[in-house]
Amino acid sequence: MSIQEETPFYFRQLLSGRDFGINNPIAQQMVNFAYLIGDKDTGECVVVDPAYAVQDLIDIADSDGMRITGVMASHYHPDHVGGNMMGHTIEGVSALLERIQVPIHVNEHEAPWVLKTTGISQNDLCTHSAGDIVKVGQFEIICVHTPGHTPGSQCFLTNGCLISGDTLFLEGCGRTDLPGSNVADMYDSLNTLAQLPDSTVVLPGHQYSAPSAALMSDVKEYNYVFKPKTKEQWLMMFGHD
């Protein structure tokens, strides 16, 4: 998916195993989305969750006349930022930093997890609180802190689009039975996202459903995670023994 209208807003949604990391079986299996967001007037863009084949992502941006000036990390899991997972080593931000020196934007609560997973240094990180804004050219990306899947999971709100990472999928939400997860926090985070305008375009961290994007109004109507109307109902349905 790309936004190609006559506007300075630059946007690419890229599927692992298809658009990049084409010959990587783990990329094909995990169906991660990476995103490029930027300003065509200045030629600057950031990449959201680069993993598997970072040179591919750099090359895609370059072929569009864009240069990557930063990384927005939704959370610490290796399929989003690189590291070891299930006995496999996934290329990520550490490999990217060997090619280009750019800040890695993470939520302040996620920083220690990202450092441990990727092996990069504290100096490589730019830590953020909820509501912080990262500017790319004339465009603003709002960091929305959405704990639940991990302590410092964050979504990115820009130009009517919500890049929702592993917090919210078009069907379902991120797992809450992993290290750092919290099922009660996930309810609060989903409720926060549900307050966004119905016209918001939701763009998830994985293609776990046939469409690659949907309006928030449709996600709220059809996604079963929005069926519980109270935290008590949510915990009864999704709490872990």
C-alpha positions in Angstrom: 0.0 0.0 0.0 1.3 3.5 -0.8 -0.2 6.9 -0.8 0.7 8.5 -4.2 -1.7 11.4 -4.5 -0.3 14.8 -5.4 0.6 15.6 -1.8 4.0 15.9 -0.1 3.0 13.1 2.3 5.0 10.0 1.6 3.8 6.7 2.8 4.6 3.0 2.0 3.2 -0.1 3.6 5.6 -3.0 2.9 5.0 -6.7 3.6 7.9 -8.9 4.7 8.5 -11.8 2.4 6.8 -10.1 -0.5 8.0 -6.4 -0.7 11.2 -6.9 1.1 13.1 -9.9 2.5 11.6 -11.8 -0.4 13.7 -15.0 -0.1 13.6 -15.1 3.7 11.3 -17.9 4.9 10.9 -16.4 8.4 9.8 -13.1 6.8 7.3 -14.9 4.7 6.0 -16.8 7.7 5.7 -13.8 10.0 4.1 -11.5 7.5 5.3 -8.3 9.2 4.6 -4.9 7.9 7.2 -2.2 7.8 6.3 1.4 6.9 8.0 4.3 5.3 6.6 7.7 6.3 8.0 11.0 5.2 7.9 14.3 3.3 8.5 14.3 -0.4 9.3 18.0 -0.4 12.3 17.4 1.9 13.1 13.8 0.9 13.1 12.7 4.5 11.4 9.6 5.8 11.4 7.3 8.8 11.0 3.6 8.8 8.7 1.8 11.2 9.9 -1.6 12.5 12.7 -2.5 10.1 13.6 -6.2 10.2 14.6 -9.1 8.0 16.3 -7.1 5.2 17.1 -3.6 6.1 19.1 -2.9 2.9 15.9 -3.7 1.0 14.1 -1.0 2.9 16.9 1.5 2.4 16.8 0.7 -1.3 13.0 1.1 -1.6 13.2 4.5 0.0 16.1 5.5 -2.2 14.3 4.4 -5.3 11.5 6.7 -4.3 13.9 9.6 -3.9 13.8 9.4 -0.1 16.4 9.0 2.6 15.8 7.4 5.9 16.5 9.8 8.8 15.1 7.7 11.7 13.5 4.5 13.0 10.2 4.3 14.8 10.1 1.2 16.9 6.7 -0.1 18.0 8.1 -2.5 20.5 11.1 -4.7 21.3 10.2 -8.1 19.7 12.8 -9.4 17.2 10.4 -9.5 14.3 10.1 -5.7 14.6 13.6 -4.6 15.6 15.8 -7.6 15.0 17.3 -10.1 17.4 17.0 -13.8 18.2 13.6 -15.5 17.9 12.9 -19.2 18.0 16.5 -20.1 17.2 16.6 -17.7 14.3 18.6 -14.5 14.0 16.5 -11.7 12.5 18.3 -8.7 11.0 17.1 -5.4 12.4 18.1 -2.0 13.7 21.7 -3.0 14.6 22.3 -3.9 10.9 20.6 -0.6 9.8 22.9 1.4 12.0 25.9 -0.2 10.3 24.7 1.4 7.1 23.2 4.7 8.2 23.4 6.6 11.5 19.9 7.5 12.6 18.0 7.8 15.9 15.9 4.8 17.0 12.7 6.3 18.5 11.4 4.1 21.3 9.0 4.6 24.2 10.9 5.2 27.5 9.4 2.0 29.1 10.6 -0.1 26.1 14.2 1.1 26.0 15.8 -1.5 28.3 14.0 -4.3 26.4 15.1 -2.9 23.0 18.7 -2.7 24.2 18.7 -6.3 25.4 17.0 -7.6 22.3 19.1 -5.8 19.7 22.5 -5.2 21.3 22.5 -1.5 20.3 23.7 1.2 22.7 21.7 3.7 24.8 23.3 6.4 22.6 21.4 5.0 19.6 18.0 5.5 21.3 15.8 8.5 21.4 13.3 7.8 24.2 9.7 9.2 24.2 6.8 9.6 26.5 3.2 9.3 25.6 2.1 12.1 23.2 5.6 13.0 22.1 5.9 14.2 18.5 8.5 13.2 16.0 8.7 15.6 13.0 9.6 14.4 9.5 9.8 17.4 7.3 6.5 19.2 7.7 4.7 16.2 9.0 4.2 15.2 12.6 4.1 11.6 14.0 2.4 11.4 17.4 3.7 8.6 19.7 0.7 6.9 21.3 1.8 4.8 24.3 -0.2 1.6 24.3 1.1 -0.9 26.9 -0.3 -4.4 27.0 1.6 -6.4 24.5 4.8 -5.0 26.0 5.4 -2.3 28.6 6.4 0.3 26.1 4.4 -0.6 23.0 3.6 2.5 21.0 1.5 3.2 18.0 2.1 6.1 15.6 -0.6 8.6 14.5 0.1 10.7 11.4 -2.0 12.3 8.7 -5.1 10.4 9.6 -3.3 7.0 9.8 -2.6 4.9 12.8 0.3 2.5 12.5 -0.8 0.2 15.3 2.1 -2.3 15.7 1.1 -5.4 17.6 -1.3 -3.5 19.8 -4.3 -3.7 17.4 -4.8 -5.9 14.4 -7.7 -5.7 12.1 -8.8 -8.9 13.7 -7.7 -9.4 17.3 -4.9 -7.7 19.2 -1.4 -8.5 20.4 -0.7 -11.4 22.8 -0.8 -10.6 26.5 0.9 -13.8 27.7 4.5 -12.9 26.9 7.3 -11.3 29.0 6.3 -7.7 29.8 2.7 -8.2 28.7 -0.3 -7.1 30.8 -3.9 -8.0 29.9 -5.4 -5.1 31.9 -3.1 -2.6 30.3 -4.2 -3.9 26.9 -7.8 -3.2 27.6 -6.9 0.4 28.5 -4.8 0.8 25.4 -7.5 -0.5 23.1 -10.0 1.8 24.7 -7.7 4.7 24.1 -7.4 3.8 20.4 -11.1 3.4 20.1 -11.5 7.1 20.9 -9.7 8.1 17.7 -11.9 9.3 14.8 -13.8 6.6 12.9 -12.1 7.9 9.7 -8.7 6.9 11.1 -7.0 4.3 8.8 -5.7 1.4 11.0 -2.5 -0.1 9.6 -1.3 -3.1 11.7 2.1 -4.7 12.4 1.2 -8.0 10.7 -1.1 -9.1 7.9 -3.2 -11.4 9.9 -6.3 -10.7 7.8 -7.0 -10.4 4.1 -7.1 -6.6 4.0 -4.0 -4.7 4.9 -5.8 -1.7 6.3 -9.3 -0.7 7.5 -11.1 2.3 8.9 -11.3 2.5 12.7 -15.1 2.4 12.5 -15.0 -1.0 10.8 -12.3 -2.3 13.2 -14.5 -1.3 16.2 -17.5 -2.9 14.6 -16.0 -6.3 13.6 -13.0 -6.9 15.8 -14.0 -9.1 18.7 -11.6 -7.4 21.1 -14.0 -4.5 21.2 -17.0 -6.6 22.3 -16.4 -6.4 26.0 -17.7 -3.1 27.3 -16.1 -3.1 30.7 -12.7 -4.1 32.0 -14.4 -6.8 34.1 -15.9 -8.3 31.0 -12.5 -8.0 29.2 -10.7 -9.8 32.0 -13.3 -12.6 32.1 -12.8 -13.1 28.4 -9.1 -12.5 27.9 -7.5 -12.9 31.4 -5.0 -15.7 31.9 -5.1 -18.3 34.6 
